[in-house]
Amino acid sequence: SGLLFTALGVFASSLSRNVAVAGILSFTLLFGLIVGLNFVDTMLVMDLELMRPLKATVKYAQVFEHLDDFSRGVIDVRQVLFYLSGTILALIFSILGVEAKQLQG
């Protein structure tokens, strides 16, 4: 999870030239990822039959659900792939953000 959180911080930093703005954006991204997904999962609307696929996706995307297995000593390939794919995706977006800044001038 540390790799994912750091990659999201690097992504936030790649979007802004100001360190304070990057820090606030990083905090907002992590807060939304941790607390926001937990809030969405507990909403009553998510219990509807139509929302079941979305609820399963939100439940899978919760960071601390994956971290619980690691804290118990269980290393599952699905959890490792979740963190690695999220980290790689955030780093790819960071590279694209830096390249977009270079094109602007």
TIMI-826844 format. One line per field, with one value per atom (N, C-alpha, C): x, y, z; chain; atom name; residue in one letter; residue number from 1. Coordinates in pm, whole numbers. Layout:
# TIMI-826844
c1 <- X/...
c2 <- Y/...
c3 <- Z/...
mol <- A/...
atom <- CA/...
type <- a/...
seq <- NUM/...
This chain:
# TIMI-826844
c1 <- 83/0/87/207/297/338/359/392/277/156/39/22/37/20/129/251/361/340/294/269/158/56/-49/5/98/162/246/317/396/303/190/93/40/5/-43/65/189/300/323/294/315/208/97/-10/7/90/102/249/276/411/434/328/336/334/425/437/315/265/149/25/6/-110/-98/22/45/18/57/31/-118/-189/-333/-403/-361/-421/-391/-272/-236/-321/-336/-419/-563/-614/-752/-769/-672/-680/-680/-591/-583/-706/-756/-876/-995/-1007/-1115/-1102/-980/-959/-992/-952/-969/-1109/-1145/-1270/-1388/-1364/-1473/-1529/-1441/-1489/-1559/-1513/-1581/-1721/-1733/-1864/-1959/-1908/-1991/-2038/-1953/-1988/-2102/-2112/-2216/-2345/-2352/-2474/-2587/-2710/-2825/-2857/-2825/-2851/-2774/-2659/-2575/-2635/-2737/-2802/-2905/-2935/-3030/-2971/-3059/-3015/-2937/-2977/-2913/-2769/-2741/-2610/-2511/-2549/-2461/-2325/-2317/-2182/-2097/-2159/-2086/-2042/-2128/-2094/-1976/-1975/-1864/-1733/-1741/-1622/-1571/-1662/-1622/-1564/-1624/-1573/-1432/-1408/-1276/-1172/-1212/-1117/-1078/-1138/-1104/-966/-881/-740/-723/-794/-772/-829/-917/-962/-846/-763/-647/-537/-526/-422/-445/-571/-602/-537/-536/-472/-322/-258/-115/-84/-170/-144/-161/-236/-250/-144/-58/49/11/-104/-150/-106/-27/15/-62/-154/-239/-199/-195/-154/-251/-377/-476/-446/-405/-374/-247/-148/-23/-50/-130/-165/-245/-332/-409/-316/-223/-131/-35/17/110/42/-78/-148/-187/-230/-262/-139/-26/99/145/144/188/97/-33/-128/-105/-83/-57/74/177/304/295/215/193/122/22/-47/48/142/241/330/374/458/381/255/174/153/137/121/246/364/489/510/478/493/397/277/182/231/296/354/466/546/657/608/496/441/383/335/276/383/499/601/685
c2 <- -119/0/125/114/228/268/168/199/272/227/290/432/453/587/681/631/713/746/649/673/776/773/874/1012/1018/1144/1198/1109/1150/1199/1133/1177/1315/1339/1471/1576/1540/1633/1663/1567/1589/1680/1697/1781/1928/1958/2095/2134/2262/2313/2359/2379/2427/2308/2308/2197/2189/2302/2303/2249/2289/2240/2090/2044/1901/1823/1877/1810/1802/1911/1911/1816/1815/1723/1578/1551/1416/1372/1459/1428/1402/1484/1468/1335/1298/1170/1053/1057/947/943/1059/1064/1006/1044/991/841/794/651/571/621/545/566/690/719/723/781/795/662/568/437/361/379/317/376/507/573/526/518/475/331/247/107/94/186/176/247/310/380/280/319/231/208/303/289/170/141/33/-105/-114/-242/-281/-191/-223/-328/-404/-511/-454/-338/-276/-234/-205/-154/-261/-387/-494/-498/-483/-483/-365/-248/-132/-151/-211/-236/-334/-436/-531/-463/-372/-300/-207/-136/-46/-126/-240/-323/-373/-410/-459/-348/-224/-113/-56/-103/-51/-100/-6/-35/-120/-90/-161/-302/-334/-472/-560/-507/-580/-584/-478/-469/-566/-600/-693/-829/-878/-1007/-1002/-893/-880/-873/-805/-793/-927/-1019/-1153/-1249/-1203/-1288/-1365/-1336/-1405/-1323/-1384/-1315/-1379/-1304/-1350/-1274/-1343/-1282/-1172/-1186/-1083/-951/-957/-835/-771/-852/-800/-735/-799/-741/-613/-606/-484/-367/-386/-278/-244/-346/-320/-252/-295/-232/-88/-63/74/163/109/185/215/116/136/233/223/315/459/479/614/668/584/630/660/584/614/748/772/902/1015/988/1088/1123/1023/1046/1127/1092/1167/1311/1332/1467/1552/1494/1567/1596/1501/1523/1631/1635/1739/1877/1885/2013/2058/1963/1997/2045/1992/2036/2176/2215/2347/2456/2421/2522/2525
c3 <- 0/0/0/56/55/-86/-171/-311/-380/-357/-419/-369/-238/-182/-234/-243/-293/-441/-518/-661/-679/-593/-602/-564/-470/-436/-550/-618/-735/-846/-863/-964/-931/-805/-765/-786/-760/-779/-926/-1012/-1156/-1215/-1145/-1197/-1163/-1063/-1016/-1005/-1028/-1010/-866/-791/-654/-557/-461/-367/-276/-233/-142/-212/-335/-411/-434/-464/-484/-356/-242/-115/-84/-108/-84/-180/-305/-403/-368/-322/-280/-161/-63/52/9/-83/-130/-204/-288/-359/-261/-163/-67/23/63/145/68/-59/-142/-162/-178/-198/-73/42/166/225/252/321/224/105/8/-39/-70/-115/-3/120/234/252/233/244/133/12/-101/-80/-24/0/101/196/299/263/147/107/82/116/98/-50/-134/-277/-335/-277/-328/-302/-217/-189/-295/-388/-494/-588/-650/-742/-860/-908/-1023/-992/-867/-827/-782/-787/-738/-807/-941/-1002/-955/-940/-892/-747/-666/-526/-517/-601/-601/-642/-738/-782/-672/-607/-498/-382/-352/-242/-275/-400/-440/-438/-466/-474/-338/-230/-98/-57/-23/3/128/234/359/359/267/251/205/117/68/172/250/351/467/494/603/583/461/434/460/420/444/593/668/812/884/826/884/833/743/691/567/510/389/268/182/60/-56/-108/-217/-344/-454/-581/-621/-590/-625/-556/-428/-355/-409/-440/-496/-632/-715/-845/-832/-731/-707/-679/-586/-550/-664/-731/-842/-959/-994/-1107/-1074/-951/-911/-912/-865/-864/-1005/-1091/-1230/-1302/-1280/-1343/-1298/-1168/-1117/-1173/-1186/-1241/-1390/-1462/-1605/-1621/-1537/-1541/-1502/-1412/-1374/-1493/-1565/-1683/-1787/-1808/-1904/-1859/-1727/-1676/-1697/-1673/-1694/-1843/-1927/-2071/-2120/-2065/-2104/-2063/-1945/-1902/-1994/-2040/-2129/-2264/-2310/-2438/-2430/-2311/-2295/-2289/-2251/-2256/-2138
mol <- A/A/A/A/A/A/A/A/A/A/A/A/A/A/A/A/A/A/A/A/A/A/A/A/A/A/A/A/A/A/A/A/A/A/A/A/A/A/A/A/A/A/A/A/A/A/A/A/A/A/A/A/A/A/A/A/A/A/A/A/A/A/A/A/A/A/A/A/A/A/A/A/A/A/A/A/A/A/A/A/A/A/A/A/A/A/A/A/A/A/A/A/A/A/A/A/A/A/A/A/A/A/A/A/A/A/A/A/A/A/A/A/A/A/A/A/A/A/A/A/A/A/A/A/A/A/A/A/A/A/A/A/A/A/A/A/A/A/A/A/A/A/A/A/A/A/A/A/A/A/A/A/A/A/A/A/A/A/A/A/A/A/A/A/A/A/A/A/A/A/A/A/A/A/A/A/A/A/A/A/A/A/A/A/A/A/A/A/A/A/A/A/A/A/A/A/A/A/A/A/A/A/A/A/A/A/A/A/A/A/A/A/A/A/A/A/A/A/A/A/A/A/A/A/A/A/A/A/A/A/A/A/A/A/A/A/A/A/A/A/A/A/A/A/A/A/A/A/A/A/A/A/A/A/A/A/A/A/A/A/A/A/A/A/A/A/A/A/A/A/A/A/A/A/A/A/A/A/A/A/A/A/A/A/A/A/A/A/A/A/A/A/A/A/A/A/A/A/A/A/A/A/A/A/A/A/A/A/A/A/A/A/A/A/A
atom <- N/CA/C/N/CA/C/N/CA/C/N/CA/C/N/CA/C/N/CA/C/N/CA/C/N/CA/C/N/CA/C/N/CA/C/N/CA/C/N/CA/C/N/CA/C/N/CA/C/N/CA/C/N/CA/C/N/CA/C/N/CA/C/N/CA/C/N/CA/C/N/CA/C/N/CA/C/N/CA/C/N/CA/C/N/CA/C/N/CA/C/N/CA/C/N/CA/C/N/CA/C/N/CA/C/N/CA/C/N/CA/C/N/CA/C/N/CA/C/N/CA/C/N/CA/C/N/CA/C/N/CA/C/N/CA/C/N/CA/C/N/CA/C/N/CA/C/N/CA/C/N/CA/C/N/CA/C/N/CA/C/N/CA/C/N/CA/C/N/CA/C/N/CA/C/N/CA/C/N/CA/C/N/CA/C/N/CA/C/N/CA/C/N/CA/C/N/CA/C/N/CA/C/N/CA/C/N/CA/C/N/CA/C/N/CA/C/N/CA/C/N/CA/C/N/CA/C/N/CA/C/N/CA/C/N/CA/C/N/CA/C/N/CA/C/N/CA/C/N/CA/C/N/CA/C/N/CA/C/N/CA/C/N/CA/C/N/CA/C/N/CA/C/N/CA/C/N/CA/C/N/CA/C/N/CA/C/N/CA/C/N/CA/C/N/CA/C/N/CA/C/N/CA/C/N/CA/C/N/CA/C/N/CA/C/N/CA/C/N/CA/C/N/CA/C/N/CA/C/N/CA/C/N/CA/C/N/CA/C/N/CA/C/N/CA/C/N/CA/C/N/CA/C/N/CA/C/N/CA/C/N/CA/C/N/CA/C
type <- s/s/s/g/g/g/l/l/l/l/l/l/f/f/f/t/t/t/a/a/a/l/l/l/g/g/g/v/v/v/f/f/f/a/a/a/s/s/s/s/s/s/l/l/l/s/s/s/r/r/r/n/n/n/v/v/v/a/a/a/v/v/v/a/a/a/g/g/g/i/i/i/l/l/l/s/s/s/f/f/f/t/t/t/l/l/l/l/l/l/f/f/f/g/g/g/l/l/l/i/i/i/v/v/v/g/g/g/l/l/l/n/n/n/f/f/f/v/v/v/d/d/d/t/t/t/m/m/m/l/l/l/v/v/v/m/m/m/d/d/d/l/l/l/e/e/e/l/l/l/m/m/m/r/r/r/p/p/p/l/l/l/k/k/k/a/a/a/t/t/t/v/v/v/k/k/k/y/y/y/a/a/a/q/q/q/v/v/v/f/f/f/e/e/e/h/h/h/l/l/l/d/d/d/d/d/d/f/f/f/s/s/s/r/r/r/g/g/g/v/v/v/i/i/i/d/d/d/v/v/v/r/r/r/q/q/q/v/v/v/l/l/l/f/f/f/y/y/y/l/l/l/s/s/s/g/g/g/t/t/t/i/i/i/l/l/l/a/a/a/l/l/l/i/i/i/f/f/f/s/s/s/i/i/i/l/l/l/g/g/g/v/v/v/e/e/e/a/a/a/k/k/k/q/q/q/l/l/l/q/q/q/g/g/g
seq <- 1/1/1/2/2/2/3/3/3/4/4/4/5/5/5/6/6/6/7/7/7/8/8/8/9/9/9/10/10/10/11/11/11/12/12/12/13/13/13/14/14/14/15/15/15/16/16/16/17/17/17/18/18/18/19/19/19/20/20/20/21/21/21/22/22/22/23/23/23/24/24/24/25/25/25/26/26/26/27/27/27/28/28/28/29/29/29/30/30/30/31/31/31/32/32/32/33/33/33/34/34/34/35/35/35/36/36/36/37/37/37/38/38/38/39/39/39/40/40/40/41/41/41/42/42/42/43/43/43/44/44/44/45/45/45/46/46/46/47/47/47/48/48/48/49/49/49/50/50/50/51/51/51/52/52/52/53/53/53/54/54/54/55/55/55/56/56/56/57/57/57/58/58/58/59/59/59/60/60/60/61/61/61/62/62/62/63/63/63/64/64/64/65/65/65/66/66/66/67/67/67/68/68/68/69/69/69/70/70/70/71/71/71/72/72/72/73/73/73/74/74/74/75/75/75/76/76/76/77/77/77/78/78/78/79/79/79/80/80/80/81/81/81/82/82/82/83/83/83/84/84/84/85/85/85/86/86/86/87/87/87/88/88/88/89/89/89/90/90/90/91/91/91/92/92/92/93/93/93/94/94/94/95/95/95/96/96/96/97/97/97/98/98/98/99/99/99/100/100/100/101/101/101/102/102/102/103/103/103/104/104/104/105/105/105
